[in-house]
């Protein structure tokens, strides 16, 4: 990754900064893995969002990630929730 200049060491110990073109390759890898996982029927996030901070020097450090599981998680594991009236709801 560093030889291909897709990432570089971050300012904090143990961190890496993903360059914009490196991040695009990572997004394509994630999309392919997501497709393969969904084809097997495993539960996964319905949508994942990531916040990136673009810096003046072209670096894009990841600021945060959020996963919306939708009903995938509860359906896969048979989880039931009680609604306001105490009745079962998913």
Secondary structure in CASP SS format (residue, H / E / C, confidence):
PFRMAT SS
TARGET T0000
AUTHOR 0000-0000-0000
METHOD secondary structure of the structure
MODEL  1
X C 1.00
X C 1.00
X C 1.00
X C 1.00
X C 1.00
X C 1.00
X E 1.00
X E 1.00
X E 1.00
X C 1.00
X C 1.00
X C 1.00
X C 1.00
X C 1.00
X C 1.00
X E 1.00
X E 1.00
X E 1.00
X E 1.00
X H 1.00
X H 1.00
X H 1.00
X H 1.00
X H 1.00
X H 1.00
X H 1.00
X H 1.00
X H 1.00
X H 1.00
X H 1.00
X H 1.00
X H 1.00
X H 1.00
X H 1.00
X H 1.00
X H 1.00
X H 1.00
X H 1.00
X H 1.00
X C 1.00
X C 1.00
X C 1.00
X C 1.00
X C 1.00
X C 1.00
X C 1.00
X E 1.00
X E 1.00
X E 1.00
X E 1.00
X E 1.00
X E 1.00
X E 1.00
X E 1.00
X C 1.00
X C 1.00
X C 1.00
X C 1.00
X E 1.00
X E 1.00
X E 1.00
X E 1.00
X E 1.00
X E 1.00
X E 1.00
X E 1.00
X E 1.00
X E 1.00
X C 1.00
X C 1.00
X C 1.00
X H 1.00
X H 1.00
X H 1.00
X H 1.00
X H 1.00
X H 1.00
X C 1.00
X C 1.00
X C 1.00
X E 1.00
X E 1.00
X C 1.00
X C 1.00
X C 1.00
X C 1.00
X C 1.00
X E 1.00
X E 1.00
X C 1.00
END
